[in-house]
């Protein structure tokens, strides 16, 4: 195997299923690899807000002068986005020896693509000179491959219905799975304002140092600034995070609680907090790309995150027409997502996605038509996010906005050639 692409193709061939729950196989291979971390590890689980939480943790720690390693998934365009060292995507070549290490340790043990690639990235992070490692859970928590690492601090973000076929039918069952990342006696930061009782119960059963929003830490803010108060620590006059959206203060509050819990091993100054929050960036999380028309990218792909997206769009102000490029997985609650966005979207561009799990564009259009209350809205179907975006740009006026959402594949599809800067045709050549 000469290249990263060779290894990724090998990982795809190894196991017939994309998801195979259970930690036994991964743990066995990790033990053979002697996988261990000597620096603090923060593991982040949840339905929504995980990526933002990880990005803020990384940004503040880097501003405090600490060397960070971050693992997130999935990627938008390039696999290397999944691992960042000191804020930069890892070089493909740096991963190669670690893929070889997993392969050597694996023997006859079958690993899924996610399990194999996770072990390779964990191996790289463990071998790198770092001060803090941040791990984003792929799905659930208890049986996710990242959970072979014992987190020093666990963060559980907003919990909602997603992946019910694997995680359970309701928030209590899903919360139980997420709580699988908690470790006895260690800090457990819960940033969901109304957490499932199962999460609180799991933390208490394990004797965790439980931090609940509204009890152990809280925040308040006005239009200009916000403040945070936790155990023996306060931050006043904070600027809003560089990530947009009302929900980001909840995520940022959980981040400050996690850093406060870690302060003896990894102190951060108030200035590092200010700079880190101001400078944080995360592609595809209510990301507004200036242009004419404006472009909004959001990987929202379940009813809870789509509701947050709708609220954020409402707060943007008036646009004559909102065009939406939408592609999504067939196993999502598509009706709830379409229903929530129906009042906001004037023209839909339903797109195919490059994965067998995706719903066909004609099926999305039929679902929308069956429930829309809009007589003035229109829809079309397209072969790819790139083609759907081109159609939206061709139809849009300079003062309109174009939204791309529904999946990492949808947003990633329009980012294949870099960040689009839109210029509607009506502006002249």
C-alpha positions as CSV (number, residue, x, y, z in Angstrom):
1,X,0.0,0.0,0.0
2,X,1.7,3.2,-1.2
3,X,-0.8,5.9,-0.7
4,X,-3.6,7.0,1.7
5,X,-6.1,6.2,-1.0
6,X,-4.7,2.7,-1.2
7,X,-5.3,2.2,2.5
8,X,-8.8,3.7,2.4
9,X,-9.8,1.4,-0.4
10,X,-8.3,-1.5,1.6
11,X,-10.4,-0.4,4.7
12,X,-13.6,-0.3,2.5
13,X,-13.0,-3.9,1.3
14,X,-12.3,-5.4,4.7
15,X,-15.7,-5.5,6.3
16,X,-19.1,-5.8,4.5
17,X,-20.9,-3.5,6.9
18,X,-20.2,0.2,7.2
19,X,-21.4,0.1,10.8
20,X,-20.9,-2.9,13.1
21,X,-21.5,-2.0,16.8
22,X,-19.4,-3.5,19.5
23,X,-16.0,-2.6,21.0
24,X,-14.5,-6.0,21.5
25,X,-12.7,-6.2,18.1
26,X,-11.4,-2.6,18.3
27,X,-10.3,-2.9,21.9
28,X,-8.5,-6.2,21.1
29,X,-6.5,-4.5,18.2
30,X,-5.9,-1.4,20.3
31,X,-4.4,-3.5,23.1
32,X,-2.1,-5.3,20.6
33,X,-1.0,-1.9,19.4
34,X,-0.3,-0.8,23.1
35,X,-2.4,2.3,22.3
36,X,-2.1,4.8,25.2
37,X,-2.2,8.5,25.8
38,X,0.0,10.4,28.3
39,X,-1.8,13.8,27.9
40,X,-5.3,14.8,28.8
41,X,-8.0,13.5,26.5
42,X,-11.5,15.1,26.1
43,X,-14.1,13.0,24.4
44,X,-17.2,14.7,23.0
45,X,-20.5,12.9,22.3
46,X,-24.0,14.1,21.5
47,X,-26.4,14.4,18.6
48,X,-25.8,18.1,17.7
49,X,-23.1,20.5,18.7
50,X,-20.2,18.0,18.9
51,X,-18.2,19.5,16.0
52,X,-18.6,23.1,17.3
53,X,-17.6,22.0,20.8
54,X,-14.5,20.2,19.6
55,X,-13.5,23.2,17.4
56,X,-13.8,25.7,20.3
57,X,-11.8,23.4,22.7
58,X,-9.1,23.2,20.1
59,X,-9.1,26.9,19.4
60,X,-9.0,28.1,23.0
61,X,-6.3,25.6,23.9
62,X,-4.1,26.7,21.0
63,X,-4.5,30.3,22.0
64,X,-3.3,29.3,25.4
65,X,-0.1,28.0,23.8
66,X,-1.0,24.3,24.1
67,X,-0.3,21.8,21.2
68,X,-3.6,20.1,20.2
69,X,-4.6,17.0,18.4
70,X,-8.2,16.7,17.1
71,X,-10.1,13.8,15.7
72,X,-13.5,14.5,14.1
73,X,-15.7,12.7,11.5
74,X,-17.0,12.5,8.9
75,X,-14.9,14.7,6.5
76,X,-16.4,17.1,4.0
77,X,-14.0,16.8,1.1
78,X,-10.6,15.2,2.1
79,X,-10.1,12.4,4.5
80,X,-7.2,14.3,6.1
81,X,-9.7,16.8,7.6
82,X,-10.5,14.1,10.2
83,X,-7.3,14.7,12.0
84,X,-5.8,18.1,12.9
85,X,-2.5,18.7,14.6
86,X,-2.1,22.2,15.9
87,X,-5.0,23.4,13.9
88,X,-3.8,22.0,10.5
89,X,-5.1,18.9,8.7
90,X,-2.6,16.0,8.9
91,X,-0.5,15.3,5.9
92,X,-1.6,12.1,4.1
93,X,2.0,10.7,4.3
94,X,2.0,11.0,8.1
95,X,-0.9,8.6,8.4
96,X,0.7,5.8,6.3
97,X,2.8,4.2,9.0
98,X,-0.1,4.2,11.4
99,X,-2.4,2.4,8.9
100,X,0.4,-0.2,8.5
101,X,0.5,-0.4,12.3
102,X,-3.2,-1.2,12.5
103,X,-2.9,-3.8,9.7
104,X,0.0,-5.5,11.5
105,X,-1.8,-5.6,14.8
106,X,-5.2,-6.7,13.3
107,X,-4.2,-10.2,12.3
108,X,-7.5,-11.9,11.3
109,X,-9.7,-9.5,13.2
110,X,-12.3,-7.8,10.9
111,X,-12.6,-4.0,11.3
112,X,-15.0,-1.6,9.6
113,X,-13.7,1.4,7.6
114,X,-14.5,3.6,10.6
115,X,-12.9,1.4,13.2
116,X,-9.7,0.9,11.1
117,X,-9.3,4.6,10.3
118,X,-10.1,5.6,13.9
119,X,-7.4,3.3,15.2
120,X,-4.9,4.7,12.7
121,X,-5.6,8.3,13.7
122,X,-5.5,7.5,17.4
123,X,-2.1,5.9,16.8
124,X,-0.9,9.0,15.1
125,X,-2.2,11.3,17.9
126,X,-0.7,9.1,20.6
127,X,2.7,9.3,18.9
128,X,2.6,13.1,18.4
129,X,4.1,15.6,20.8
130,X,0.8,17.1,22.1
131,X,-0.6,18.7,25.2
132,X,-4.3,18.0,24.6
133,X,-6.2,15.4,22.5
134,X,-9.9,16.1,21.6
135,X,-11.9,13.2,20.2
136,X,-15.3,13.5,18.6
137,X,-17.5,10.4,18.9
138,X,-18.7,9.1,15.6
139,X,-22.1,7.8,16.7
140,X,-23.5,7.0,20.1
141,X,-20.7,6.6,22.6
142,X,-20.7,3.3,24.4
143,X,-19.9,1.2,21.4
144,X,-18.1,3.9,19.2
145,X,-14.5,3.1,18.3
146,X,-13.3,6.3,20.0
147,X,-14.4,4.8,23.3
148,X,-11.4,2.5,23.5
149,X,-9.7,5.6,25.0
150,X,-10.4,6.5,28.6
151,X,-11.3,10.2,28.5
152,X,-10.0,12.4,31.3
153,X,-13.1,14.7,30.7
154,X,-16.2,13.7,28.9
155,X,-18.6,16.3,27.3
156,X,-22.1,15.4,26.3
157,X,-23.8,17.9,24.0
158,X,-27.4,18.3,22.9
159,X,-29.2,14.9,22.6
160,X,-32.0,14.3,20.1
161,X,-33.4,11.6,17.9
162,X,-30.9,10.3,15.3
163,X,-29.6,6.9,14.3
164,X,-32.5,5.3,16.3
165,X,-32.0,2.0,14.5
166,X,-28.7,1.7,16.3
167,X,-29.1,3.8,19.5
168,X,-32.7,3.3,20.6
169,X,-36.1,4.8,20.1
170,X,-36.1,7.8,22.4
171,X,-33.9,10.4,24.1
172,X,-33.5,8.3,27.2
173,X,-32.2,5.3,25.3
174,X,-29.9,7.5,23.1
175,X,-28.7,9.3,26.2
176,X,-27.7,5.9,27.8
177,X,-25.6,5.2,24.7
178,X,-23.9,8.6,24.8
179,X,-23.2,8.2,28.5
180,X,-21.0,5.3,27.6
181,X,-18.0,7.7,27.3
182,X,-18.2,8.6,31.0
183,X,-15.5,7.2,33.3
184,X,-15.7,6.6,37.0
185,X,-14.8,9.6,39.2
186,X,-13.9,11.8,36.2
187,X,-15.5,15.1,35.1
188,X,-18.7,14.7,33.0
189,X,-19.8,17.9,31.4
190,X,-23.4,17.9,30.2
191,X,-24.2,20.9,28.0
192,X,-27.7,19.8,27.0
193,X,-29.9,22.2,28.9
194,X,-32.6,19.5,29.5
195,X,-30.5,16.3,29.6
196,X,-32.2,12.8,29.5
197,X,-32.4,11.4,33.1
198,X,-30.4,8.4,31.8
199,X,-27.3,10.6,31.4
200,X,-27.5,12.1,34.9
201,X,-28.2,8.6,36.3
202,X,-25.2,7.1,34.5
203,X,-22.9,9.9,35.8
204,X,-24.2,9.4,39.4
205,X,-23.8,5.6,39.2
206,X,-20.2,6.0,38.1
207,X,-19.4,8.6,40.7
208,X,-18.5,11.1,38.0
209,X,-17.8,14.7,38.8
210,X,-21.0,15.9,37.1
211,X,-21.3,19.4,35.7
212,X,-24.9,20.3,34.7
213,X,-25.8,23.5,32.8
214,X,-27.9,25.7,35.1
215,X,-26.6,24.0,38.2
216,X,-22.8,23.9,38.1
217,X,-22.3,26.5,35.4
218,X,-24.4,29.0,33.5
219,X,-24.2,31.8,31.1
220,X,-26.1,35.0,30.2
221,X,-25.8,37.5,27.4
222,X,-27.1,40.5,25.6
223,X,-26.7,41.6,22.0
224,X,-23.1,42.8,22.6
225,X,-21.5,40.3,24.9
226,X,-22.0,37.4,27.2
227,X,-20.6,36.0,30.5
228,X,-20.0,32.6,32.0
229,X,-19.9,31.5,35.6
230,X,-18.8,28.1,36.8
231,X,-17.1,26.6,39.9
232,X,-14.7,29.1,41.2
233,X,-14.3,30.7,37.8
234,X,-16.0,33.5,35.9
235,X,-15.6,35.1,32.5
236,X,-17.3,38.4,31.9
237,X,-17.5,40.6,28.8
238,X,-16.9,37.8,26.3
239,X,-17.4,38.3,22.6
240,X,-19.6,36.0,20.8
241,X,-18.0,32.9,19.3
242,X,-16.8,33.0,15.7
243,X,-19.3,30.2,14.9
244,X,-22.7,31.7,14.2
245,X,-26.1,30.7,15.7
246,X,-27.9,31.1,19.0
247,X,-27.1,27.5,20.0
248,X,-23.3,28.3,20.1
249,X,-23.4,29.9,23.5
250,X,-24.7,26.6,24.9
251,X,-21.8,24.7,23.2
252,X,-19.3,27.4,24.3
253,X,-20.5,27.1,27.9
254,X,-19.8,23.4,27.9
255,X,-16.4,24.1,26.5
256,X,-15.5,26.5,29.4
257,X,-16.8,24.0,31.9
258,X,-14.5,21.3,30.4
259,X,-11.5,23.6,30.4
260,X,-12.3,24.6,34.0
261,X,-12.4,21.0,35.0
262,X,-9.0,20.5,33.4
263,X,-7.4,23.7,34.7
264,X,-4.8,22.1,37.0
265,X,-3.3,20.1,34.1
266,X,-4.0,22.6,31.3
267,X,-4.5,26.2,32.5
268,X,-5.9,28.7,30.1
269,X,-6.1,32.5,30.5
270,X,-9.1,34.7,30.0
271,X,-7.4,36.2,27.0
272,X,-6.9,32.8,25.5
273,X,-10.7,32.2,26.0
274,X,-11.5,35.5,24.3
275,X,-9.2,34.9,21.4
276,X,-10.0,31.3,21.0
277,X,-13.8,31.9,20.8
278,X,-13.3,34.8,18.4
279,X,-11.1,32.9,16.0
280,X,-12.8,29.6,15.9
281,X,-13.8,28.3,12.5
282,X,-15.8,25.3,11.4
283,X,-16.8,24.7,7.8
284,X,-20.4,23.9,7.3
285,X,-21.8,24.9,10.7
286,X,-24.2,27.8,9.8
287,X,-21.4,29.1,7.7
288,X,-22.3,32.3,5.8
289,X,-20.2,32.9,2.7
290,X,-20.5,36.6,1.6
291,X,-21.4,37.1,-2.0
292,X,-24.3,38.1,-4.2
293,X,-26.4,36.1,-3.5
294,X,-25.3,35.1,0.1
295,X,-24.4,31.4,0.5
296,X,-25.3,29.5,3.8
297,X,-23.7,26.1,4.4
298,X,-25.0,23.9,7.1
299,X,-24.6,20.1,7.7
300,X,-27.9,20.0,9.7
301,X,-29.2,16.5,9.0
302,X,-31.8,15.8,11.7
303,X,-35.0,17.6,12.9
304,X,-33.2,19.1,16.0
305,X,-30.3,20.6,14.0
306,X,-32.7,21.7,11.2
307,X,-34.8,23.5,13.8
308,X,-31.7,25.4,15.0
309,X,-30.9,26.2,11.3
310,X,-34.4,27.6,10.8
311,X,-34.1,29.9,13.8
312,X,-30.7,31.1,12.6
313,X,-32.0,31.8,9.1
314,X,-34.9,33.8,10.6
315,X,-32.3,35.9,12.5
316,X,-30.5,36.8,9.3
317,X,-33.1,39.3,8.2
318,X,-35.0,39.6,4.9
319,X,-34.1,38.0,1.6
320,X,-36.5,38.2,-1.3
321,X,-36.0,34.5,-2.2
322,X,-34.4,31.6,-0.4
323,X,-33.1,28.9,-2.6
324,X,-32.3,25.5,-0.9
325,X,-30.0,22.8,-2.2
326,X,-31.1,19.7,-0.2
327,X,-29.8,16.1,-0.2
328,X,-30.1,13.7,2.7
329,X,-29.9,10.1,3.9
330,X,-33.0,8.0,3.3
331,X,-32.9,6.8,7.0
332,X,-33.4,10.4,8.4
333,X,-36.8,11.9,9.5
334,X,-37.1,13.7,6.2
335,X,-40.7,14.7,6.6
336,X,-39.9,16.6,9.9
337,X,-36.9,18.4,8.2
338,X,-38.9,19.4,5.1
339,X,-41.9,20.5,7.2
340,X,-39.7,22.7,9.4
341,X,-38.0,24.4,6.4
342,X,-41.2,24.7,4.2
343,X,-42.1,28.2,5.3
344,X,-38.6,29.5,4.8
345,X,-37.7,28.0,1.4
346,X,-39.1,29.4,-1.9
347,X,-37.2,27.2,-4.4
348,X,-35.9,23.7,-3.7
349,X,-33.1,22.0,-5.6
350,X,-33.2,18.3,-4.5
351,X,-30.0,16.5,-5.2
352,X,-28.5,13.0,-5.4
353,X,-25.5,12.3,-3.2
354,X,-22.5,10.1,-3.7
355,X,-23.5,7.3,-1.2
356,X,-26.0,4.4,-1.4
357,X,-27.7,5.6,1.8
358,X,-28.9,8.8,0.2
359,X,-32.6,9.4,-0.7
360,X,-33.2,9.8,-4.4
361,X,-33.9,13.4,-5.4
362,X,-37.3,12.5,-7.0
363,X,-38.3,10.8,-3.7
364,X,-37.3,14.0,-1.8
365,X,-39.4,16.1,-4.2
366,X,-42.4,13.7,-3.8
367,X,-42.2,14.0,0.0
368,X,-42.0,17.8,-0.2
369,X,-44.9,18.0,-2.6
370,X,-47.1,15.7,-0.4
371,X,-46.8,18.1,2.6
372,X,-46.0,21.6,1.4
373,X,-48.5,24.3,2.1
374,X,-46.8,26.7,-0.3
375,X,-48.6,27.5,-3.6
376,X,-45.8,29.9,-4.6
377,X,-42.8,27.5,-4.1
378,X,-41.1,25.5,-6.8
379,X,-38.7,22.5,-6.9
380,X,-36.4,20.7,-9.3
381,X,-34.1,17.6,-9.1
382,X,-30.4,17.4,-9.8
383,X,-27.7,14.8,-10.3
384,X,-25.2,16.3,-7.8
385,X,-24.9,19.1,-5.2
386,X,-22.6,20.9,-7.6
387,X,-25.2,20.9,-10.4
388,X,-28.0,21.8,-7.9
389,X,-25.9,24.8,-6.7
390,X,-25.3,25.9,-10.3
391,X,-29.0,25.8,-11.0
392,X,-29.7,27.9,-7.9
393,X,-27.1,30.5,-8.8
394,X,-28.6,30.7,-12.4
395,X,-32.1,31.3,-10.9
396,X,-31.1,33.7,-8.1
397,X,-31.1,37.4,-7.9
398,X,-28.1,39.1,-6.2
399,X,-30.1,40.0,-3.1
400,X,-31.3,36.4,-2.6
401,X,-29.7,33.7,-0.4
402,X,-28.8,30.1,-1.3
403,X,-28.8,27.5,1.5
404,X,-27.0,24.2,1.2
405,X,-28.0,21.6,3.9
406,X,-29.1,18.1,4.7
407,X,-25.9,16.1,5.0
408,X,-22.1,16.3,5.2
409,X,-22.3,14.9,1.6
410,X,-24.4,17.8,0.5
411,X,-22.1,20.5,1.9
412,X,-19.0,18.5,0.9
413,X,-20.4,18.2,-2.7
414,X,-20.4,22.0,-3.2
415,X,-16.9,22.3,-1.6
416,X,-15.1,19.9,-4.0
417,X,-13.4,22.8,-5.8
418,X,-13.0,25.0,-2.8
419,X,-15.3,27.6,-1.2
420,X,-17.7,29.0,-3.9
421,X,-17.9,32.8,-4.1
422,X,-21.2,33.5,-5.7
423,X,-21.9,36.3,-8.2
424,X,-25.4,36.2,-9.7
425,X,-25.7,36.7,-13.4
426,X,-27.7,39.9,-13.0
427,X,-24.6,41.8,-11.9
428,X,-23.2,41.8,-15.4
429,X,-20.1,40.1,-16.7
